Amino acid sequence: MKVKDIVIVGGGSSGWMAAAAISRCNDVKVTLVDKEVPTPLGVGEATLLSFEKFMVEQCGFNPNEFLGELDAGLKAGILFKDWGHKGNEIWLPFYWLNYPFTDPPVSMVDAWSTSQDIDFKKLEVLYQCSMDNIIDRTQIGEGYAVHIDCIKLIKYIKEKISDRITYVNSSVKAYLGGNTLYLENGDKIEADLFVDCTGFKSILKRKRDRVNLSDRLYVDTAVAGPIEYEDKHNEFRPYTTTTAVYDGWIWNTPLQSRIGTGLVFNRNITPIDQAKEYFCSFWDQRTTPDKLKVIDWTPYYDTNQWEGKVVSIGLSAGFIEPLESTGLGLIIEGIKTLSKLLNDGFCNEYDVNYYNNHMTLAYEQCVDYVNCHYSKSNIKSPFWDYVRDNYKMSEAQEVFLDEMSSENKTIMPGGKGFIFGVGNWIHWLIQAGYPLEPRSWMKHDKMDESLNHLIECEDKKIELGTDLMGHNEFADKFL
């Protein structure tokens, strides 16, 4: 079918990001239809490295400009506190030393396998300086993503693309299939393709082949709200923190003006009022229950994200949970894939099949990786008891654990080109407490050189550059 006129329905992050990217495809006309009173959640968003690249390469925005508009802070990685057991800390950066300087190269994980008395996370890029609230400017663009205010993101995109799309401020009255969309304001719009960014309701899709993920994922609700800084100098950190707690886990996403935070839990185990009280107690009563928003979902994705003339992106396509920023990552993956298929000006059944298979694989890989975060915990509570009783290990985790237990194998970086690769898995599993068998092939010449490099990195606290600056100072000058 010919695809020249495209209508995007929904004015949240997914809708405006889709409009910004698709409007740059070859010879297309984009219209965005948004209800009259948008209600984004606005609790802050932790991004992945793909976000800034998407904004620049897919949307054509200037990073020196848009980062200054989004209340942004830097994100070198995620610090997981008390996951696995009380007092445990797991550090997952975006970038790590995969190849100590040996010839032939040896991965950091293989080298560390023979010297496990070294604290693993201290060998990871940007760990120590992040804990000291310092950023390494030599790693900007490679080692840092950002925390952003999604309400400000929408505002920025809306202003910047006003000259390349048509914006219609109305709710949808009906879509009966075909090429016509009926609006509450009395208008009707003709289009070759519709992009549904209307959230969980997915109001344009008439048929949903939904995969319920509740058997592999364990949370379905969050209570969330902003926290004002009491000590910004110490609380405005260049990383996301997620803390495992009695009822689930709590995220902490520092923006320049406030902290975005919420408690993620299972509403069939923890009553919402109880979750609110616990969350307020966690923050030493710096907020109150009446100020918190309740977000509930059933973890799922649709296998038919492109059905007929409707493509679902964002919450209308699926949602796993807030852990690891998979929501934003999958939005970007969907928009990039669709934009690529639209560049020829037409689509056929093979494009539809490709899109649906591609996004199904992307969701499944994210589900497997998020699932593995729950595989170890000794917290005693109804929620974590439920997790232990119902946990199902994925085939992917079994494969990686087999790799870790085989002394003759090597663990090198790689993946299928989606959000999480081998490095993500192995770094999580090691720090969660799964054993790594020493690599028997690490003979003297390689071993000595590799371990000396690791020890040198630990002594230097992994700061690869000398252009260091406090996070607060960096944000004041450059964000």
Secondary structure, DSSP 8 states (H G I E B T S, - for coil): -B--EEEEE--SHHHHHHHHHHTTSTT-EEEEEE-SS-----S-EE--HHHHHIIIIIT---HHHHGGGTT-EEE-EEEEESSBSTT-EEEEES------S-SS---HHHHHTT-TTS-GGGGSTTHHHHHTTEEEGGGTTTT-EEEE-HHHHHHHHHHHTTTTSEEEE--EEEE-STTEEEETTS-EEE-SEEEE--GGG-TT-S---EEE-TTT----EEEEEEE--SSHHHH--SSEEEEEETTEEEEEEE-SS-EEEEEEE-TTTS-HHHHHHHHHHHTTTSS-GGG-EEEE---EEES-SEETTEEE-GGGTEE--SGGGHHHHHHHHHHHHHHHHHTTSB--HHHHHHHHHHHHHHHHHHHHHHHHTTS-B---SHHHHHHHHH----HHHHHHHHHHH-TT-------SSSS--HHHHHHHHHHHT------TT--HHHHHHHHHHHHHHHHTTT---S-EEEHHHHHHHH-
